[in-house]
Amino acid sequence: MGRLDGKVALVTGAARGQGEAIAQRFVAEGASVVLSDILDELGEKVSADIGPSARYIRLDVREESDWAAAVSFATGEFGRLNVLINNAGIHVKKPMGQTSLDEFLDIVRTNQVGVWLGMRAAAPALEAAGGGSIVNTGSLAGLKGMATRTAYSSSKWALRGLTRSAALELGKSGIRVNAVLPGGIDTAMATPGADHSRLPVGRVGTVEEIAELMVYLASDQSGYCTGADFVIDGGGGAA
């Protein structure tokens, strides 16, 4: 018996890396999953590889109309929506003086506004299903400053505020809202050449480890958890 039996989840940024691992793990735990991304070819392939419990829809998290279509698609395909995983995000590593305003705003629109749009769009469907779970993917960069990442770090600090405020607002509807804050994880967004041997665990994290934490927060096992940050960083933030 899976920990997510009977649940329907919408996962953003699911065409590769962390989002793909989350979608795969959710289905393995009994969920039906709608994968979404702007990388259509990859997303369609991942969905097909997972099998009949998965569907794919194009979703640009910056676009309000895309969110409405994705939530409608999920409820139309599987009858309800129980879980939203706001996993999509972008990252730019540049000194502040070399970061354009357009680059800064694009990161904010994707990492911050996209999460807000997703929670707003999904909340009615989650409430109609009797409640559910929203998990927002943050970052260790949302707990401390990071040089050359002013845009990214500020968007992830804002995500923590969004998560806590939404938890307070949506709790009465039976909706829990939490944030997962990864440190160095082996994905396409990882910093090349980063030395993870200095971490207490001595290695980079894996997407499978993130997926396991997402399963817990999506499941009824975490029923007393809301408005919280779940740091998964190999001890990188302990210093």
PyMOL commands that set and color helices and strands:
alter all, ss='L'
color gray80, all
select helices_A, chain A and resi 17-28+40-50+64-78+96-98+101-128+140-142+150-173+207-218+220-222
alter helices_A, ss='H'
color red, helices_A
select strands_A, chain A and resi 8-11+32-37+54-58+83-86+132-137+175-182+229-232
alter strands_A, ss='S'
color yellow, strands_A
deselect
rebuild
show_as cartoon
